[in-house]
Amino acid sequence: MKNLTSKLIRFSPFAFVIIAVGLNVHTLRLKTVLNQAQAQQESTKSITNVVADRPVTLGRPDAPVTAVMFEDYQCQYCKNFFTQVFSEFTQAYIATGKVKLYILDYPFLGQESINAAIASQCAQKQNKFWEYHDLLYSKQVNPNNGDFSLSNLVLYASTLNLDQQQFISCMNDSQTKNRVNESLSLAQQFDVEATPTFFFNDVKVEGSTKPTIFTKLDNVLSLIQTPSSSN
């Protein structure tokens, strides 16, 4: 018994070293897991990071400002933006390479909003997103009054010479509906309550008027450190 105790005492320092190393490795692994979880959580707080793997709707992919816009095709203020502000917005910020734009759906005004959002996705599949997008706003009159019934949406597609069978098949495709639902969930995740709502490098802006949008966007641009200003 005495010899066994002496052996335990003799070898105990090595045992403590092994245990300590094991604990350090476990601690490092735990820190790594926690850091990864924290990074993932932080990325979901940034809509700029969330949309980074999506195709840009308009603009250069390397533009310094990421603009995310949530729209509803039955929203009068969205229509006002596209008919009264968008052309100048495009010339001032998109064409100059300052901003890249992602347009996402927030169809919260009723079933016809959802119909129109799905239909715009199908027009995009046939490379006619903007033509169909603008046509929808030109047809907007009253919410949920038949402007964006399924039959009318197919009719609008035919005026742009879209393949009707392909368009109808896309409208019925669950994957198309899922993409609209994903945008809707994303809007809810980032507390979007109305349309249009913009995010300029994660700075939230609500409104459709030129002063509101341009002022906020210019403020975001002024915060960006450019090579010329750092010299």
C-alpha positions as CSV (number, residue, x, y, z in Angstrom):
1,M,0.0,0.0,0.0
2,K,2.9,2.3,0.9
3,N,4.5,1.6,-2.5
4,L,1.3,2.3,-4.4
5,T,0.8,5.6,-2.6
6,S,4.4,6.7,-3.4
7,K,3.8,5.8,-7.1
8,L,0.7,7.9,-7.1
9,I,2.5,10.8,-5.5
10,R,5.5,10.3,-7.8
11,F,3.4,10.4,-11.0
12,S,0.7,12.9,-9.9
13,P,2.5,15.9,-11.4
14,F,2.3,14.3,-14.9
15,A,-1.3,13.6,-14.3
16,F,-2.0,17.2,-13.4
17,V,-0.2,18.3,-16.6
18,I,-2.3,16.0,-18.7
19,I,-5.5,17.1,-17.0
20,A,-4.5,20.8,-17.4
21,V,-3.7,20.4,-21.1
22,G,-7.0,18.6,-21.6
23,L,-8.9,21.4,-19.9
24,N,-7.1,24.0,-22.0
25,V,-7.9,22.2,-25.3
26,H,-11.5,21.9,-24.1
27,T,-11.6,25.6,-23.2
28,L,-10.2,26.6,-26.6
29,R,-12.7,24.4,-28.4
30,L,-15.5,25.9,-26.3
31,K,-14.3,29.5,-27.1
32,T,-14.2,28.6,-30.8
33,V,-17.7,27.3,-30.7
34,L,-18.9,30.4,-28.8
35,N,-17.1,32.8,-31.1
36,Q,-18.6,31.0,-34.2
37,A,-22.1,31.2,-32.6
38,Q,-21.6,34.9,-31.8
39,A,-20.3,35.7,-35.3
40,Q,-23.3,33.9,-36.8
41,Q,-25.7,35.8,-34.5
42,E,-24.0,39.1,-35.4
43,S,-24.3,38.4,-39.1
44,T,-28.0,37.8,-38.8
45,K,-28.3,41.3,-37.2
46,S,-27.0,42.8,-40.4
47,I,-29.2,42.7,-43.4
48,T,-26.2,43.7,-45.5
49,N,-24.6,40.4,-44.6
50,V,-27.8,38.5,-45.1
51,V,-28.3,39.6,-48.7
52,A,-24.6,39.4,-49.6
53,D,-25.0,36.0,-51.3
54,R,-28.0,37.1,-53.4
55,P,-27.7,38.5,-56.9
56,V,-27.7,42.3,-57.0
57,T,-31.0,43.7,-58.4
58,L,-29.3,46.8,-59.8
59,G,-25.8,48.3,-59.6
60,R,-22.2,47.2,-59.4
61,P,-21.5,44.4,-56.9
62,D,-18.4,46.3,-55.5
63,A,-20.4,49.4,-54.8
64,P,-19.6,50.6,-51.2
65,V,-23.2,51.0,-50.1
66,T,-25.6,48.2,-50.0
67,A,-29.2,49.4,-50.3
68,V,-32.0,47.0,-49.5
69,M,-35.5,48.0,-50.3
70,F,-38.7,46.3,-49.2
71,E,-41.7,46.9,-51.4
72,D,-45.3,46.0,-51.8
73,Y,-46.8,46.3,-55.3
74,Q,-50.1,47.6,-53.8
75,C,-48.3,50.3,-51.8
76,Q,-49.0,53.8,-53.1
77,Y,-45.8,55.2,-51.6
78,C,-43.8,52.5,-53.3
79,K,-45.4,53.6,-56.6
80,N,-44.6,57.2,-55.8
81,F,-40.9,56.3,-55.3
82,F,-40.6,54.5,-58.5
83,T,-42.5,57.0,-60.6
84,Q,-41.1,60.2,-59.0
85,V,-37.8,59.5,-57.4
86,F,-36.2,56.3,-58.8
87,S,-34.9,57.8,-62.0
88,E,-32.9,60.4,-60.2
89,F,-31.9,57.9,-57.5
90,T,-30.5,55.7,-60.2
91,Q,-28.6,58.4,-61.9
92,A,-27.1,59.8,-58.7
93,Y,-26.2,56.6,-56.9
94,I,-26.5,53.5,-59.0
95,A,-24.9,54.7,-62.3
96,T,-22.0,56.4,-60.4
97,G,-21.1,53.1,-58.7
98,K,-21.9,54.4,-55.2
99,V,-24.8,52.0,-54.4
100,K,-25.9,48.5,-55.3
101,L,-29.6,47.8,-54.8
102,Y,-31.4,44.7,-53.6
103,I,-35.2,44.7,-54.0
104,L,-37.1,42.4,-51.6
105,D,-40.8,41.7,-51.2
106,Y,-42.8,42.7,-48.2
107,P,-46.4,41.8,-49.4
108,F,-48.3,42.8,-46.3
109,L,-51.3,44.5,-47.8
110,G,-53.3,41.4,-48.7
111,Q,-53.4,38.4,-51.0
112,E,-53.0,40.4,-54.2
113,S,-49.7,41.8,-52.8
114,I,-48.6,38.2,-52.5
115,N,-49.8,37.4,-56.0
116,A,-47.9,40.3,-57.5
117,A,-44.7,39.4,-55.6
118,I,-44.8,35.8,-56.8
119,A,-45.5,37.0,-60.4
120,S,-42.5,39.4,-60.3
121,Q,-40.3,36.5,-59.3
122,C,-41.6,34.6,-62.3
123,A,-41.0,37.5,-64.6
124,Q,-37.4,37.7,-63.3
125,K,-36.9,34.0,-64.3
126,Q,-37.6,35.1,-67.9
127,N,-35.3,38.2,-67.6
128,K,-38.2,40.7,-67.6
129,F,-38.2,41.7,-64.0
130,W,-38.0,45.5,-64.5
131,E,-40.4,45.5,-67.3
132,Y,-42.9,43.6,-65.3
133,H,-42.1,45.5,-62.1
134,D,-42.9,48.8,-63.7
135,L,-46.0,47.4,-65.4
136,L,-47.4,46.3,-62.1
137,Y,-47.1,49.8,-60.6
138,S,-48.7,51.3,-63.7
139,K,-51.7,48.9,-63.1
140,Q,-52.0,49.7,-59.4
141,V,-55.3,51.4,-58.5
142,N,-56.9,50.1,-55.3
143,P,-55.6,47.3,-53.0
144,N,-57.2,43.9,-53.3
145,N,-59.7,45.2,-55.9
146,G,-58.7,42.8,-58.7
147,D,-55.8,44.7,-60.2
148,F,-53.5,41.8,-59.3
149,S,-55.8,38.9,-59.6
150,L,-54.1,35.8,-60.9
151,S,-55.8,36.1,-64.3
152,N,-54.7,39.7,-64.6
153,L,-51.1,38.9,-63.7
154,V,-51.0,36.3,-66.5
155,L,-52.5,38.8,-68.8
156,Y,-49.8,41.4,-67.9
157,A,-47.2,38.8,-68.6
158,S,-48.6,38.1,-72.0
159,T,-48.3,41.8,-72.9
160,L,-44.5,41.5,-72.3
161,N,-44.4,38.4,-74.5
162,L,-43.5,36.2,-71.6
163,D,-43.9,32.4,-72.1
164,Q,-47.4,32.0,-70.5
165,Q,-47.1,28.3,-69.7
166,Q,-43.7,28.8,-68.1
167,F,-45.1,31.8,-66.2
168,I,-48.1,29.9,-64.9
169,S,-46.0,26.9,-63.9
170,C,-43.7,29.3,-62.0
171,M,-46.6,30.9,-60.3
172,N,-47.7,27.5,-59.0
173,D,-44.2,26.4,-58.0
174,S,-43.7,26.1,-54.2
175,Q,-40.1,27.2,-54.6
176,T,-41.3,30.6,-56.0
177,K,-43.7,31.0,-53.1
178,N,-41.0,30.0,-50.6
179,R,-38.8,32.8,-51.9
180,V,-41.5,35.4,-51.3
181,N,-42.1,33.9,-47.8
182,E,-38.3,34.2,-47.1
183,S,-38.4,37.9,-48.0
184,L,-41.5,38.3,-45.8
185,S,-39.7,36.6,-42.9
186,L,-36.6,38.7,-43.4
187,A,-38.7,41.9,-43.3
188,Q,-40.2,40.7,-40.0
189,Q,-36.8,39.8,-38.6
190,F,-35.6,43.4,-39.3
191,D,-38.7,45.0,-37.9
192,V,-40.0,46.3,-41.2
193,E,-43.5,47.7,-40.6
194,A,-44.3,49.6,-43.7
195,T,-43.3,50.1,-47.3
196,P,-41.1,51.3,-48.7
197,T,-38.5,50.6,-46.1
198,F,-34.8,51.0,-47.0
199,F,-31.6,49.9,-45.4
200,F,-28.4,51.7,-46.4
201,N,-25.5,49.7,-45.0
202,D,-27.9,48.6,-42.2
203,V,-29.2,52.1,-41.5
204,K,-33.0,51.9,-41.6
205,V,-34.9,54.5,-43.5
206,E,-38.7,54.7,-43.9
207,G,-40.2,56.9,-46.5
208,S,-40.5,57.5,-50.3
209,T,-39.6,61.1,-50.8
210,K,-36.4,62.4,-52.3
211,P,-35.3,64.5,-49.3
212,T,-35.8,61.6,-46.9
213,I,-33.9,59.1,-49.0
214,F,-31.2,61.2,-50.4
215,T,-30.3,62.9,-47.1
216,K,-29.9,59.6,-45.3
217,L,-28.0,58.0,-48.1
218,D,-25.6,61.0,-48.4
219,N,-25.0,60.7,-44.6
220,V,-24.1,57.0,-45.0
221,L,-21.8,57.8,-47.9
222,S,-20.0,60.5,-45.9
223,L,-19.1,57.9,-43.3
224,I,-17.3,55.7,-45.7
225,Q,-13.5,56.0,-45.7
226,T,-12.4,56.3,-49.3
227,P,-8.8,56.0,-50.5
228,S,-8.8,59.7,-51.7
229,S,-9.9,60.9,-48.3
230,S,-7.4,58.9,-46.3
231,N,-4.4,60.4,-48.1
